[in-house]
């Protein structure tokens, strides 16, 4: 097995546009993370502004009517909030961030974007605050260079949007480990789809390991690194900081050992269960730390 040569610096995609246009925590936390990086909280990380997603790219993953509705502002109520030019800018920047991070990971072994993967966005409509599906775009971008792509979705909720867009794709393997059945989807292939809703904290890391085993053989990994599985960020009692830290190390070690380039997206992580947004951002910083280790 070849070893991926992780090159430094770790380039993470982010721009001020990510966090404008809506008050959604899923995007506003990116600003706090960027601040932590600028303060040097994790060494050897560089922030890079992405190019925005193009209409052509959006049409690879979404239906023409839906793309037209969102781009034109014809539909005022979209998944990420009330349509505005600023909100559209944010959506296109975060979607473009996943594309650019994927290209960077293909070149230098690993990368990420301080945007959500937006795994609830379906082919024909947005849902669960997700307008366009950055994970699905990342998969298609990676497939221009590699034979098979894996998506590891460890957000607390299931990624029914990603499945809706990519389920029939023969070159995409999806392992979805959640702690909540929201947006659960039905696998249609034993070899390409794994969906598990973990019912007890003691099963969590075992199921993550099972998911990584399931993904053996893919040549590129897209990691939806949700922190909402954490007991105080919207998740399950017993999924502590230590569990999250071990999870991040398991994923990155797996990529390194299997010689698989890896890209991360932030995904969920919320203040609903008592954390401040800074504390949520601190949790997401664990992913960056694991990527740099
Ligand atoms: Zn979630």
Boltz pocket constraint, residues with backbone or C-beta under 6 A from the ligand:
constraints:
  - pocket:
      binder: B
      contacts: [[A, 155], [A, 156], [A, 157], [A, 226], [A, 228], [A, 267], [A, 268], [A, 269]]
      max_distance: 6.0
